[in-house]
Amino acid sequence: MQVSDGFQKQIEGYGLTTAQIYYRLPDHLSVVQEFIWQEYDVFPKFPILKKFLAFWEEEIEGPLHSVTVAHQRLIKPSEMRNVDGEYLIH
């Protein structure tokens, strides 16, 4: 059985991170747009989010206005337990 990448990351301590990114339009700097980014990342350093924001600043013309981050670990150590057996019900 193959485990999904998302589940594997959760087991390794990653949590679901959502960033609400506000940026200015390059041609109309007074206009602010919103972009929602979501990925598994590690609290509190957020290396994947920082890499994405560095890419944004280097490659995307819309300058960043502000970033709001929410993070939640979906699987916590207290929720993990071993299964002793498997029962099939017909």
C-alpha positions as CSV (number, residue, x, y, z in Angstrom):
1,M,0.0,0.0,0.0
2,Q,1.4,3.4,-1.0
3,V,1.1,6.4,1.4
4,S,0.3,9.8,0.0
5,D,2.9,12.5,0.2
6,G,0.6,14.7,2.3
7,F,0.1,12.0,4.9
8,Q,3.8,11.2,5.0
9,K,4.6,14.9,5.6
10,Q,2.1,15.0,8.5
11,I,3.7,12.0,10.1
12,E,7.1,13.8,9.8
13,G,5.7,16.8,11.8
14,Y,4.5,19.1,9.0
15,G,1.2,20.9,9.4
16,L,-1.2,22.5,6.9
17,T,-0.1,26.1,6.4
18,T,-2.4,28.7,4.7
19,A,-1.0,32.1,3.8
20,Q,-3.2,35.0,2.8
21,I,-1.0,37.1,0.6
22,Y,-1.9,40.6,-0.4
23,Y,0.1,42.2,-3.2
24,R,-0.1,45.3,-5.3
25,L,-0.8,45.3,-9.0
26,P,2.3,46.3,-11.0
27,D,0.5,48.8,-13.2
28,H,-1.8,50.2,-10.5
29,L,0.1,50.2,-7.2
30,S,-2.9,51.6,-5.3
31,V,-4.9,48.4,-6.1
32,V,-4.3,45.4,-3.7
33,Q,-5.2,41.9,-4.7
34,E,-5.4,38.7,-2.6
35,F,-3.7,35.3,-3.3
36,I,-4.3,32.3,-1.1
37,W,-1.4,29.8,-0.8
38,Q,-1.7,26.4,1.0
39,E,0.9,23.8,1.5
40,Y,2.4,21.5,4.2
41,D,5.1,23.3,6.2
42,V,6.9,23.3,9.5
43,F,6.1,25.7,12.3
44,P,7.6,28.1,13.4
45,K,10.3,28.6,10.7
46,F,8.0,28.0,7.6
47,P,10.9,27.1,5.2
48,I,8.6,26.2,2.3
49,L,6.6,29.4,2.7
50,K,9.7,31.5,2.9
51,K,11.0,29.8,-0.3
52,F,7.7,30.7,-2.1
53,L,7.8,34.3,-0.9
54,A,11.4,34.6,-2.0
55,F,10.4,33.3,-5.5
56,W,7.5,35.8,-5.5
57,E,9.8,38.7,-4.8
58,E,12.3,37.7,-7.5
59,E,10.0,36.5,-10.3
60,I,6.6,38.1,-9.9
61,E,6.1,41.8,-10.7
62,G,3.4,42.5,-8.1
63,P,5.1,43.8,-4.9
64,L,4.0,42.2,-1.7
65,H,1.8,44.2,0.6
66,S,1.3,41.9,3.6
67,V,1.1,38.2,4.5
68,T,-1.1,36.5,7.1
69,V,-0.2,32.9,8.1
70,A,-2.4,30.2,9.7
71,H,-1.0,26.8,10.7
72,Q,-2.5,23.7,12.1
73,R,-0.9,20.3,12.7
74,L,-3.5,17.8,11.5
75,I,-1.9,14.7,13.1
76,K,-0.6,15.1,16.6
77,P,1.6,12.5,18.5
78,S,-1.2,11.8,21.0
79,E,-3.5,10.7,18.1
80,M,-1.1,8.0,16.8
81,R,-1.6,4.5,18.0
82,N,-0.6,1.0,16.8
83,V,-3.2,-1.3,15.4
84,D,-2.9,-4.9,16.7
85,G,-5.1,-6.5,14.1
86,E,-7.4,-6.1,11.2
87,Y,-11.0,-7.4,11.2
88,L,-12.9,-8.0,8.0
89,I,-16.6,-7.8,8.1
90,H,-18.6,-9.3,5.2
